[in-house]
Each structure stands twice: as structure tokens, then as C-alpha cells.
Amino acid sequence: MTPDQLTQSMPFAVASGVAITSATAEEVRARLDWAPERCTLGGALHGGALITLADSAGAVSAFLNLPDGATGTSTLETKTNLFGSVRAGHVEAVARPLHVGRTTIVVQTDLFDAQGGRVAQTTQTQVVLLPR
């Protein structure tokens, strides 16, 4: 699947403004532009918007690492540390698998502002879904 097809496969990500920009099993990159409707009262991107970006990139990473016979993944657990705010520009997500197993996939996603500064880090565990 192309990055655009991967983006389009996630309606909530599309509605939230997330775009997958490159995707391989080793690394997924995604982007979210700053926009006032995605912000808190103070003009910083809302933490939920950042987490949506990270979760979307992590989900694609897990999907691209599914073992043979699996039908999909679902988030079991996610933890995010927020380090800074984004008040302009964009945020880029870089997701890489930490563990690819037959029942779970663990992905770490780092979020960077337009200047390359780290603004958040998410670790998520995805369950591997098998046919019934």
C-alpha cells in the first residue's frame, strides 16, 4: 500500500489531519500540521492531537509487521510522554517496531517539531488479530 492508501484506511486519522508520508516495515513517518482547530486555549497543539498522530503512525508500523495469516492489529496499551508544545509549523512522527512477535507488536513513536526538537514519545502495544 502507498502512504496515501495507508492514510485513507484510517478515517479518524484523515479527519484529524494526519498524513502518512512514508512507510516501510522498519520505519513509518507521518505528519500533522499545526492548525488553530487542533489547539488548546493557549495556541499549542492539543495533547490528544499529538497522541492521535503517534497512534496512527504506530498502528501502520504494526500493520506492516503483521505475521503471515494475521488479519490486523488493535491497540492494547499506549503510553505517551509529552515534552514540549507546538505552536506553529508541524509535527513529524517516526515510528519503529521494538518487538515483533506472533501475538503482539510493540512500537515506539517519536514526535518532532518542525525544528527537529522532540516533543513527545509514545510506546504502544498492538495485539495481533488472527482469523476466527
C-alpha positions in Angstrom: 0.0 0.0 0.0 1.1 3.5 -0.7 1.4 6.1 2.1 -1.7 7.8 0.9 -3.6 4.5 0.8 -2.5 3.8 4.4 -3.7 7.2 5.5 -7.0 6.7 3.7 -7.5 3.4 5.5 -7.9 5.3 8.8 -10.9 7.6 8.7 -10.2 9.1 12.1 -6.7 10.0 11.1 -7.9 11.6 7.9 -10.5 13.6 9.9 -7.8 14.7 12.4 -5.4 15.9 9.7 -2.8 13.1 10.0 -0.9 12.1 6.8 1.4 9.1 6.4 4.3 10.4 4.4 6.5 7.2 4.1 6.0 3.6 5.3 8.2 0.5 5.5 8.2 -2.3 8.0 11.3 -0.7 9.6 10.0 2.9 9.8 6.8 4.8 9.4 6.7 8.6 9.1 3.6 10.7 9.5 2.8 14.4 9.7 0.3 16.7 11.4 0.2 20.4 10.6 -0.4 23.0 13.3 -3.9 24.4 12.9 -5.9 26.5 15.4 -8.8 24.0 15.5 -6.3 21.4 16.8 -5.1 23.6 19.7 -5.7 24.3 23.3 -6.8 27.7 24.6 -3.1 28.8 24.6 -2.5 28.0 20.9 -0.5 24.8 21.4 -1.4 21.6 19.6 -3.7 19.6 21.9 -2.1 16.6 23.5 -4.9 14.5 22.1 -3.9 15.6 18.6 -0.3 14.6 19.2 -1.4 11.2 20.6 -3.6 10.7 17.5 -0.6 11.3 15.3 1.6 8.9 17.3 -1.2 6.2 17.5 -1.8 6.4 13.8 1.9 6.0 12.8 2.3 3.2 15.4 -0.7 1.4 14.0 0.6 1.5 10.5 4.0 0.2 11.7 2.3 -2.7 13.5 0.2 -3.4 10.4 3.3 -3.5 8.2 4.9 -6.0 10.5 2.0 -8.5 10.8 2.9 -12.1 10.7 1.6 -14.4 8.0 -2.1 -15.2 8.5 -2.9 -12.2 10.7 -5.9 -10.1 9.7 -5.0 -6.9 11.6 -4.0 -5.3 14.9 -5.6 -3.4 17.7 -4.0 -1.2 20.3 -3.8 -3.0 23.7 -1.8 -0.3 25.6 -0.3 3.1 24.9 1.8 5.4 27.0 2.9 8.9 25.9 5.3 11.3 27.5 4.8 14.9 26.4 8.0 17.0 26.5 7.1 20.3 24.8 4.5 22.3 23.0 4.0 23.0 19.3 2.6 26.5 18.5 3.4 26.6 14.7 4.6 24.6 11.8 4.0 20.8 12.0 4.8 17.7 13.9 6.5 14.7 12.4 6.1 11.2 13.8 8.7 8.5 13.4 7.5 5.0 14.4 9.7 2.0 14.7 8.9 -1.5 15.9 10.7 -2.6 19.2 9.2 -6.1 19.2 7.5 -8.1 16.5 6.0 -11.3 17.9 3.3 -13.7 16.8 0.7 -12.3 19.3 1.9 -8.7 20.0 3.9 -5.9 18.3 5.4 -3.1 20.3 6.1 0.2 18.5 7.9 3.3 19.7 6.9 6.6 18.1 8.9 9.8 18.5 7.3 13.1 17.7 9.4 16.1 16.5 8.5 19.7 15.8 9.5 21.5 12.6 12.9 22.4 14.0 13.6 18.7 14.9 13.1 19.1 18.6 11.5 16.1 20.4 8.0 17.0 21.7 6.7 13.5 22.7 7.4 9.8 22.7 4.8 7.1 22.7 5.2 3.3 23.2 2.3 1.2 22.2 1.5 -2.5 22.3 -0.6 -3.8 19.5 -2.3 -7.2 19.7 -2.1 -9.4 16.5 -5.6 -10.3 15.3 -6.0 -13.8 13.8 -8.9 -15.2 11.7 -11.6 -16.8 13.8 
